[in-house]
Amino acid sequence: MCICGVHAGSPNQVVRYARQGVRCFSTEAASLLQVKARLLEEDLTRPPAGN
C-alpha cells in the first residue's frame, strides 16, 4: 500500500494513517482482506492503546 509514496503495507500502519484522517487507501489485492479486517475491528474514535 502506498500513501503519497510512503509504504504502508501493514494493517497497523493503515490504522495509524486512519487516525490521522486519511480516508482513502489503495492496496494490492493480497493485503486487502487483512487491512479491511483490521480497520473494521478498530474503533477509530477511541485513543490508541498505550496513550
ChimeraX attribute file (.defattr): number of C-alpha atoms within 10 A of each C-alpha:
attribute: neighborCount
match mode: 1-to-1
recipient: residues
	/A:1	20
	/A:2	13
	/A:3	15
	/A:4	7
	/A:5	7
	/A:6	8
	/A:7	11
	/A:8	19
	/A:9	17
	/A:10	13
	/A:11	19
	/A:12	14
	/A:13	14
	/A:14	23
	/A:15	20
	/A:16	14
	/A:17	16
	/A:18	15
	/A:19	16
	/A:20	10
	/A:21	10
	/A:22	12
	/A:23	9
	/A:24	8
	/A:25	14
	/A:26	11
	/A:27	14
	/A:28	10
	/A:29	9
	/A:30	8
	/A:31	13
	/A:32	15
	/A:33	13
	/A:34	12
	/A:35	20
	/A:36	12
	/A:37	11
	/A:38	15
	/A:39	16
	/A:40	9
	/A:41	8
	/A:42	12
	/A:43	12
	/A:44	15
	/A:45	7
	/A:46	8
	/A:47	9
	/A:48	12
	/A:49	5
	/A:50	4
	/A:51	4
